Amino acid sequence: NKAKVVEIATFDLGEGVSVEDFAKVDARVEAEHVSQQPGFVSRETGATETGWVAIVHWETAADAQASMDSFPTAPAAADFMGMMNAETMRMTRYDIN
């Protein structure tokens, strides 16, 4: 396992956004952007009726930060950002022992 860092992001979906609709956009973001970033190892997601969690494994904390820094301007991320409630976003990184 090359992963040395796990990143956990939680947020609520925007008003009127269904889990089903967001899941399609999220899958596109993973395929077109996140999984293409240097140091990416794996990603999994989960949902409640109104919320979302993304768990991403990275080789290093620097890789995770570089991906986060590139995310807001990534073409694949525009719909994703528009469908989430950014005010509820919480992201934490943990070193894997």
N, C-alpha and C positions, 0 to 999 in steps of 0.2 A: 504494500500500500504506500503510494508516494505522498498521500495527503498528510500534511503537517498542521493544517489549519481547517477548522470548520466554521462556517459563517452562517448564522441563523438570522433571517429577516422575517419579521411579522408585520402585517398591515391589514387594514380594513379595505374592502372594495368600495369604490365610489357609489354614491346613491344610485339605485336603479341598475347596477351592474350585477349580472348573475354569475354564479360560480362557473357555469357551463361556458358562458361567453368569455370570461376571463381566462379559463383554462386553455382555450384555443390560442389566445394572444400570448399567454405564458409559454406554451409549447413552442411557438414561433420565436420568441425571445431566446429561449434556451438553444434552439437549433441554429439560429442565425447569428447570435451574439455571444452569450455566456459560454457555451461549450467551445467556442472558437478562441477564447482568451488564453494567453500563455499561463501555464500552471493549473489549468482547470483539470479536476480529477473526476468529480461526479456531482449530480444535483438531483434533489427530490423535492416534491412540493406536496402540500396538503391544504385542505380547506375546511372551514366551518360554513354556516349559512351566509355569513357576511365577512369573513376574514380569510387570510391566506398566510401560509408559511412557506418559505423557500430555504432549504438547507443545502449549502454548497460546500464541497470539499475542495481545498486548494493545496498546491504544493508549498506555498509560502504566504505569509501575511502580505508581502509586497505584491504578489500576484493578485490577491484578493483586492487590495487597495487600487491597483491599476485598473482592474475590471470595474470597480465601483466608480472610479474617476471617469472612465470612458462611457459609462452607461447612459447618462442623461443626453448625450449627443449622438448615441447610436441610432441609426435609422430604424432598426427593429424595435427599439424601446419606446418610440413615440406613443403608440396605442397603449402599451403597457402602463406608461406613466399617466396617460389620460384616464385610465380606468381604475386606478387605485386612489385611495385617500392618503396623499403624501404626509399629511399632518399626523397620521397614526403610525407611520413607519418607524420601526425599532430594529436596529441591526446590531448584533454582537458577534465578535469573533473569539474563538477559543483555540488555544494551542492543543494539539493532540499529543498525548504522552505515549 
